[in-house]
Amino acid sequence: MIDPFALAECNVFNRKCPVGTRVSVEREDGTRFYAATRSQAWPLAGVCPVVMVTGELGMRTLNCVTKIAKMPD
């Protein structure tokens, strides 16, 4: 069963951030890195909204991913 709130969060993210969108990603230690989305968001196990980003093998939860207007130099 898919949590409707998780699915709604994914749908909003996917409208705002199509595949290839530049994002800032917060790591577990609080540092950030810049990447681009390489998948649409989906509710992992039906409950945890996640997305895949460049430079990472796994996925990141949406609460750690922020759309940015432009990549820093």
For each residue, the residues with C-beta under 8 A, 3 or more apart:
1: 46
2: 6 7 43 46 47
3: 6 7 43 46 47
4: 7 8
5: 8 9
6: 2 3 9 10 43 46 47 48 49
7: 2 3 4 10 11 43
8: 4 5 11 12
9: 5 6 12 13 41 43 49 62
10: 6 7 13 14 40 41 42 43 49 62
11: 7 8 14 15
12: 8 9 15 16
13: 9 10 16 17 41 49 51 62 65
14: 10 11 17 18 40 41
15: 11 12
16: 12 13 21 67
17: 13 14 21 23 37 41 51 65 67
18: 14 21 37 40
19: 37 38 39 40
20: 36 37 38
21: 16 17 18 36 37 67
22: 34 35 36 67 68 69 70 71
23: 17 34 35 36 37 53 65 66 67 68
24: 32 33 34 65 66 68
25: 32 33 34 35 53 56 60 64 65 66
26: 30 31 32 64 65 66
27: 30 31 32 33 64
28:
29:
30: 26 27
31: 26 27
32: 24 25 26 27
33: 24 25 27 55
34: 22 23 24 25 68 71 72
35: 22 23 25 53 54 55 56
36: 20 21 22 23 53 54
37: 17 18 19 20 21 23 40 51 52 53 54 65
38: 19 20 52 53 54
39: 19 42 51 52 59
40: 10 14 18 19 37 51
41: 9 10 13 14 17 49 50 51 62
42: 10 39 49 50 51
43: 2 3 6 7 9 10 46 47 48 49 50
44: 47 48 49 50 59
45: 48
46: 1 2 3 6 43
47: 2 3 6 43 44
48: 6 43 44 45 61
49: 6 9 10 13 41 42 43 44 61 62 63
50: 41 42 43 44 59 60 61 62
51: 13 17 37 39 40 41 42 59 60 62 65
52: 37 38 39 56 58 59 60
53: 23 25 35 36 37 38 56 60 65
54: 35 36 37 38
55: 33 35
56: 25 35 52 53 59 60
57:
58: 52
59: 39 44 50 51 52 56
60: 25 50 51 52 53 56 64 65
61: 48 49 50 64 65
62: 9 10 13 41 49 50 51 65
63: 49
64: 25 26 27 60 61
65: 13 17 23 24 25 26 37 51 53 60 61 62
66: 23 24 25 26
67: 16 17 21 22 23
68: 22 23 24 34 71
69: 22
70: 22
71: 22 34 68
72: 34
73:
